[in-house]
Amino acid sequence: MTRNGGNAMKRIYLDHAATTPLDERVLKAMRPFFWQKFGNASSVHSFGTEAREAIEKSRRLVAKAIGARPEEIYFTSGGTESDNIAVQEIAYTNRERGKHIVTSAIEHHAVGETCEFLEKDGFTVSRIGVDKHGFVDMGGLEKAVGKKTTLVSVMHANNEIGTIEPIAEIGKICAEKGAYFHTDAVQSVGKEKIDVRKMNIDLLSSSAHKFYGPKGAGFLFVKEGTEIHPLMHGGGHERGLRSGTENVPGIVGTAAALQIAEKEMEKEAARERALAKKLANGALLIENSWINGPPIGGKRLSNNVNIGIDFVEGESMVLMLSDKGIAASTGSACSSKSLEPSHVLRAIGLPHVKCHGSLRFTLGRGTVAKDIDYVLSALPGIVGKLRAISPLHKGIDIAEFEEEIGETHGHGHGE
Ligand code: PLP
């Protein structure tokens, strides 16, 4: 019963790629730094040194988790800021050497739009295409990296379809060709093993709220010796790269969350993968449905299930699932308010009309088998209702429809 006498609705959260709840153990680690230990880390008195020590301990923990040195970790406000510092500042700092950037067609907007901004400022950007599962065309990438290329930016794991890119191979190409390699690892840190040295990564972006840490906190790894100027100027914090009074609770929370995620990674990934499989198998019983991205269990984030369903609108499914207490998404949290089809689904070759019927479930630590049973009991009915009122369902041949609206290319999705 709720306070006003109604029945509390079942609420199932399957949108962990958008954000995760703060882990209680992380909250416990952060708490003292909101009041008793509230000092400014730049102050020389004991309040300041207490905060400074907490930051430096956090830096050591974060560095250890990704195989970096502590002095290579810069705390930021999260993924968007880290991506902006990396992409803009490598481009501007090294522009005498060349004004060419290589990236993929499926980057998050934090990288994609930063590249567009740079294009308007005279830089040239090559966007490498992907195959039907979202894997970057490695031959195309290798060819594109030339003498004038200062930066290659390719994400580690895609936020919409879960594809895990071969970043160690990309890093090797960049090292051989003398271009800096940045990877947006916002979706993979805490879920996939990362070793920046073994993978030849020069810059890596991460965000704590994706691994049960606080929002508005994260870090950027920058390999020692990298030529990079700051994006923001000020008091010279974070060794001059990221000025601004440090968010001590956020930094402590980032390190605590990452430590927990690292420790529980393998076991949790296996558990979520099994649940993802159950969800995918059940959802695929719906006629005319398919999996977007690599097969479940393949080189794909263990918690990601992106399902394509013909003749229905993803947005409508998300709203109807929400009415039943289920939180899912159509894809990127950042673009879910826009009606434009996802650039990721377009890049894997899905025709325009099929992009609109995508549904992304991202599982997390709190997800249990009966949540999946509940989703599978609700979804077919929702799809049935929407198809009953869909002009695309029955009577209209989808190929003919696509031709009518100017779609010509086919695709190979069916698994
Ligand atoms: N990069 C990727 C791949 C993401 O999924 C996100 C968030 O959805 C971001 C960057 C932005 O991170 P933040 O929310 O910390 O700004």
Residues whose N, C-alpha, C, O or C-beta is under 5 A from the ligand:
A	BS01	PLP	A17 A18 S77 G78 G79 T80 H108 A110 A157 N159 D184 V186 Q187 S207
